Amino acid sequence: MLPTGFIGTGDDMGNLVAFLSSDVSRYIVGQTIVCDGGQTTLLPATGNFREPANVQYGQGYVPGL
């Protein structure tokens, strides 16, 4: 259960690495970029990390999009 609705692949990480290695990202300095499909957003939703989350993410998560 990921907010993106799918499990990431090596290409997802590779695209981030390619972006950060390019001149397009030249103005990004000293940031922590998490590439986990939104998995870290589930921790606050559960309240207790040992309990399963009953939060709906993925397709249809944002109404109207």
N, CA, C and O atoms as a GROMACS GRO file, in nm:
protein
  260
    1MET      N    1   0.085  -0.119   0.000
    1MET     CA    2   0.000   0.000   0.000
    1MET      C    3   0.089   0.124   0.000
    1MET      O    4   0.138   0.168   0.104
    2LEU      N    5   0.108   0.178  -0.117
    2LEU     CA    6   0.188   0.300  -0.132
    2LEU      C    7   0.098   0.411  -0.186
    2LEU      O    8   0.007   0.384  -0.263
    3PRO      N    9   0.123   0.535  -0.147
    3PRO     CA   10   0.043   0.646  -0.199
    3PRO      C   11   0.047   0.657  -0.352
    3PRO      O   12  -0.050   0.703  -0.413
    4THR      N   13   0.156   0.614  -0.414
    4THR     CA   14   0.162   0.620  -0.560
    4THR      C   15   0.077   0.513  -0.625
    4THR      O   16   0.039   0.526  -0.741
    5GLY      N   17   0.047   0.407  -0.550
    5GLY     CA   18  -0.036   0.301  -0.604
    5GLY      C   19   0.042   0.192  -0.676
    5GLY      O   20  -0.018   0.100  -0.730
    6PHE      N   21   0.176   0.202  -0.679
    6PHE     CA   22   0.257   0.100  -0.745
    6PHE      C   23   0.393   0.093  -0.678
    6PHE      O   24   0.436   0.187  -0.611
    7ILE      N   25   0.461  -0.019  -0.698
    7ILE     CA   26   0.595  -0.038  -0.644
    7ILE      C   27   0.695   0.018  -0.744
    7ILE      O   28   0.685  -0.007  -0.864
    8GLY      N   29   0.790   0.094  -0.694
    8GLY     CA   30   0.890   0.157  -0.779
    8GLY      C   31   0.988   0.056  -0.837
    8GLY      O   32   1.001  -0.056  -0.789
    9THR      N   33   1.054   0.099  -0.942
    9THR     CA   34   1.155   0.016  -1.009
    9THR      C   35   1.289   0.088  -1.003
    9THR      O   36   1.298   0.201  -0.955
   10GLY      N   37   1.391   0.022  -1.050
   10GLY     CA   38   1.523   0.084  -1.058
   10GLY      C   39   1.522   0.206  -1.147
   10GLY      O   40   1.599   0.300  -1.126
   11ASP      N   41   1.435   0.206  -1.247
   11ASP     CA   42   1.425   0.323  -1.336
   11ASP      C   43   1.378   0.447  -1.261
   11ASP      O   44   1.420   0.558  -1.293
   12ASP      N   45   1.292   0.430  -1.162
   12ASP     CA   46   1.246   0.544  -1.084
   12ASP      C   47   1.361   0.611  -1.010
   12ASP      O   48   1.373   0.734  -1.010
   13MET      N   49   1.446   0.531  -0.949
   13MET     CA   50   1.563   0.585  -0.881
   13MET      C   51   1.663   0.640  -0.983
   13MET      O   52   1.722   0.745  -0.961
   14GLY      N   53   1.680   0.568  -1.093
   14GLY     CA   54   1.772   0.614  -1.198
   14GLY      C   55   1.731   0.748  -1.256
   14GLY      O   56   1.817   0.832  -1.285
   15ASN      N   57   1.602   0.771  -1.272
   15ASN     CA   58   1.554   0.900  -1.323
   15ASN      C   59   1.587   1.013  -1.226
   15ASN      O   60   1.622   1.123  -1.268
   16LEU      N   61   1.576   0.985  -1.096
   16LEU     CA   62   1.612   1.086  -0.996
   16LEU      C   63   1.761   1.115  -1.003
   16LEU      O   64   1.803   1.231  -0.999
   17VAL      N   65   1.842   1.010  -1.012
   17VAL     CA   66   1.988   1.028  -1.020
   17VAL      C   67   2.025   1.105  -1.146
   17VAL      O   68   2.109   1.194  -1.141
   18ALA      N   69   1.962   1.072  -1.259
   18ALA     CA   70   1.989   1.143  -1.385
   18ALA      C   71   1.952   1.291  -1.372
   18ALA      O   72   2.025   1.378  -1.419
   19PHE      N   73   1.837   1.318  -1.309
   19PHE     CA   74   1.795   1.456  -1.290
   19PHE      C   75   1.894   1.533  -1.203
   19PHE      O   76   1.935   1.644  -1.237
   20LEU      N   77   1.933   1.473  -1.090
   20LEU     CA   78   2.025   1.541  -0.999
   20LEU      C   79   2.165   1.556  -1.058
   20LEU      O   80   2.240   1.645  -1.019
   21SER      N   81   2.200   1.471  -1.153
   21SER     CA   82   2.330   1.479  -1.218
   21SER      C   83   2.332   1.578  -1.333
   21SER      O   84   2.439   1.612  -1.384
   22SER      N   85   2.216   1.624  -1.374
   22SER     CA   86   2.208   1.713  -1.490
   22SER      C   87   2.216   1.860  -1.449
   22SER      O   88   2.207   1.894  -1.331
   23ASP      N   89   2.233   1.945  -1.547
   23ASP     CA   90   2.237   2.090  -1.522
   23ASP      C   91   2.100   2.146  -1.484
   23ASP      O   92   2.091   2.256  -1.431
   24VAL      N   93   1.995   2.071  -1.511
   24VAL     CA   94   1.860   2.116  -1.477
   24VAL      C   95   1.844   2.134  -1.326
   24VAL      O   96   1.767   2.218  -1.281
   25SER      N   97   1.917   2.055  -1.249
   25SER     CA   98   1.905   2.062  -1.103
   25SER      C   99   2.015   2.146  -1.039
   25SER      O  100   2.042   2.131  -0.920
   26ARG      N  101   2.078   2.232  -1.114
   26ARG     CA  102   2.195   2.307  -1.065
   26ARG      C  103   2.163   2.401  -0.949
   26ARG      O  104   2.253   2.442  -0.876
   27TYR      N  105   2.037   2.436  -0.930
   27TYR     CA  106   2.000   2.529  -0.823
   27TYR      C  107   1.958   2.456  -0.696
   27TYR      O  108   1.927   2.521  -0.596
   28ILE      N  109   1.956   2.324  -0.697
   28ILE     CA  110   1.921   2.245  -0.579
   28ILE      C  111   2.049   2.220  -0.500
   28ILE      O  112   2.143   2.159  -0.550
   29VAL      N  113   2.050   2.268  -0.375
   29VAL     CA  114   2.170   2.255  -0.291
   29VAL      C  115   2.128   2.210  -0.152
   29VAL      O  116   2.035   2.267  -0.094
   30GLY      N  117   2.194   2.109  -0.099
   30GLY     CA  118   2.176   2.068   0.040
   30GLY      C  119   2.038   2.019   0.076
   30GLY      O  120   1.986   2.056   0.182
   31GLN      N  121   1.977   1.939  -0.007
   31GLN     CA  122   1.843   1.888   0.021
   31GLN      C  123   1.845   1.737   0.041
   31GLN      O  124   1.930   1.668  -0.014
   32THR      N  125   1.754   1.689   0.119
   32THR     CA  126   1.731   1.545   0.131
   32THR      C  127   1.609   1.512   0.047
   32THR      O  128   1.499   1.558   0.076
   33ILE      N  129   1.629   1.433  -0.054
   33ILE     CA  130   1.520   1.397  -0.144
   33ILE      C  131   1.486   1.250  -0.119
   33ILE      O  132   1.571   1.162  -0.137
   34VAL      N  133   1.363   1.224  -0.079
   34VAL     CA  134   1.319   1.089  -0.048
   34VAL      C  135   1.246   1.035  -0.171
   34VAL      O  136   1.149   1.093  -0.219
   35CYS      N  137   1.294   0.924  -0.221
   35CYS     CA  138   1.236   0.860  -0.340
   35CYS      C  139   1.181   0.724  -0.296
   35CYS      O  140   1.243   0.621  -0.320
   36ASP      N  141   1.063   0.726  -0.231
   36ASP     CA  142   1.007   0.603  -0.175
   36ASP      C  143   0.861   0.582  -0.211
   36ASP      O  144   0.793   0.501  -0.148
   37GLY      N  145   0.812   0.653  -0.310
   37GLY     CA  146   0.673   0.636  -0.352
   37GLY      C  147   0.573   0.687  -0.250
   37GLY      O  148   0.454   0.655  -0.258
   38GLY      N  149   0.620   0.767  -0.156
   38GLY     CA  150   0.531   0.822  -0.054
   38GLY      C  151   0.518   0.734   0.069
   38GLY      O  152   0.433   0.760   0.154
   39GLN      N  153   0.599   0.630   0.080
   39GLN     CA  154   0.588   0.537   0.192
   39GLN      C  155   0.605   0.607   0.326
   39GLN      O  156   0.539   0.569   0.423
   40THR      N  157   0.690   0.707   0.335
   40THR     CA  158   0.709   0.776   0.463
   40THR      C  159   0.586   0.856   0.504
   40THR      O  160   0.574   0.892   0.621
   41THR      N  161   0.496   0.886   0.411
   41THR     CA  162   0.374   0.957   0.447
   41THR      C  163   0.276   0.868   0.522
   41THR      O  164   0.183   0.918   0.585
   42LEU      N  165   0.296   0.736   0.515
   42LEU     CA  166   0.205   0.645   0.584
   42LEU      C  167   0.227   0.645   0.735
   42LEU      O  168   0.133   0.619   0.810
   43LEU      N  169   0.347   0.673   0.780
   43LEU     CA  170   0.376   0.667   0.924
   43LEU      C  171   0.289   0.762   1.005
   43LEU      O  172   0.233   0.720   1.106
   44PRO      N  173   0.274   0.889   0.966
   44PRO     CA  174   0.187   0.977   1.045
   44PRO      C  175   0.041   0.938   1.038
   44PRO      O  176  -0.035   0.969   1.129
   45ALA      N  177   0.000   0.869   0.931
   45ALA     CA  178  -0.142   0.834   0.914
   45ALA      C  179  -0.184   0.721   1.007
   45ALA      O  180  -0.302   0.709   1.041
   46THR      N  181  -0.090   0.639   1.050
   46THR     CA  182  -0.127   0.525   1.132
   46THR      C  183  -0.137   0.559   1.280
   46THR      O  184  -0.212   0.496   1.353
   47GLY      N  185  -0.062   0.659   1.325
   47GLY     CA  186  -0.061   0.691   1.466
   47GLY      C  187   0.032   0.598   1.543
   47GLY      O  188   0.112   0.643   1.625
   48ASN      N  189   0.022   0.471   1.517
   48ASN     CA  190   0.110   0.371   1.577
   48ASN      C  191   0.161   0.286   1.462
   48ASN      O  192   0.082   0.222   1.392
   49PHE      N  193   0.291   0.284   1.441
   49PHE     CA  194   0.346   0.218   1.324
   49PHE      C  195   0.321   0.067   1.324
   49PHE      O  196   0.340   0.002   1.222
   50ARG      N  197   0.278   0.012   1.437
   50ARG     CA  198   0.248  -0.131   1.443
   50ARG      C  199   0.106  -0.163   1.396
   50ARG      O  200   0.074  -0.279   1.372
   51GLU      N  201   0.023  -0.062   1.383
   51GLU     CA  202  -0.116  -0.082   1.340
   51GLU      C  203  -0.125  -0.062   1.188
   51GLU      O  204  -0.057   0.025   1.134
   52PRO      N  205  -0.206  -0.140   1.119
   52PRO     CA  206  -0.223  -0.120   0.975
   52PRO      C  207  -0.293   0.013   0.946
   52PRO      O  208  -0.380   0.057   1.022
   53ALA      N  209  -0.253   0.076   0.838
   53ALA     CA  210  -0.313   0.204   0.799
   53ALA      C  211  -0.439   0.179   0.717
   53ALA      O  212  -0.440   0.092   0.630
   54ASN      N  213  -0.543   0.253   0.744
   54ASN     CA  214  -0.667   0.244   0.667
   54ASN      C  215  -0.688   0.372   0.587
   54ASN      O  216  -0.799   0.424   0.580
   55VAL      N  217  -0.581   0.420   0.527
   55VAL     CA  218  -0.584   0.544   0.451
   55VAL      C  219  -0.579   0.509   0.303
   55VAL      O  220  -0.498   0.426   0.262
   56GLN      N  221  -0.665   0.571   0.222
   56GLN     CA  222  -0.670   0.542   0.079
   56GLN      C  223  -0.581   0.639   0.003
   56GLN      O  224  -0.602   0.760   0.007
   57TYR      N  225  -0.481   0.585  -0.065
   57TYR     CA  226  -0.393   0.663  -0.150
   57TYR      C  227  -0.398   0.605  -0.290
   57TYR      O  228  -0.470   0.509  -0.316
   58GLY      N  229  -0.322   0.662  -0.378
   58GLY     CA  230  -0.314   0.610  -0.515
   58GLY      C  231  -0.411   0.682  -0.606
   58GLY      O  232  -0.445   0.798  -0.582
   59GLN      N  233  -0.454   0.614  -0.710
   59GLN     CA  234  -0.543   0.675  -0.807
   59GLN      C  235  -0.674   0.718  -0.741
   59GLN      O  236  -0.736   0.642  -0.668
   60GLY      N  237  -0.714   0.841  -0.767
   60GLY     CA  238  -0.834   0.897  -0.707
   60GLY      C  239  -0.811   0.960  -0.572
   60GLY      O  240  -0.906   1.004  -0.508
   61TYR      N  241  -0.684   0.965  -0.526
   61TYR     CA  242  -0.655   1.022  -0.394
   61TYR      C  243  -0.690   1.170  -0.389
   61TYR      O  244  -0.747   1.217  -0.291
   62VAL      N  245  -0.658   1.243  -0.495
   62VAL     CA  246  -0.690   1.386  -0.501
   62VAL      C  247  -0.819   1.402  -0.580
   62VAL      O  248  -0.821   1.375  -0.700
   63PRO      N  249  -0.928   1.446  -0.515
   63PRO     CA  250  -1.055   1.461  -0.586
   63PRO      C  251  -1.043   1.560  -0.701
   63PRO      O  252  -0.980   1.665  -0.688
   64GLY      N  253  -1.103   1.526  -0.813
   64GLY     CA  254  -1.104   1.615  -0.928
   64GLY      C  255  -0.988   1.598  -1.023
   64GLY      O  256  -0.987   1.659  -1.130
   65LEU      N  257  -0.890   1.516  -0.988
   65LEU     CA  258  -0.776   1.494  -1.080
   65LEU      C  259  -0.787   1.361  -1.147
   65LEU      O  260  -0.700   1.325  -1.227
   0.00000   0.00000   0.00000
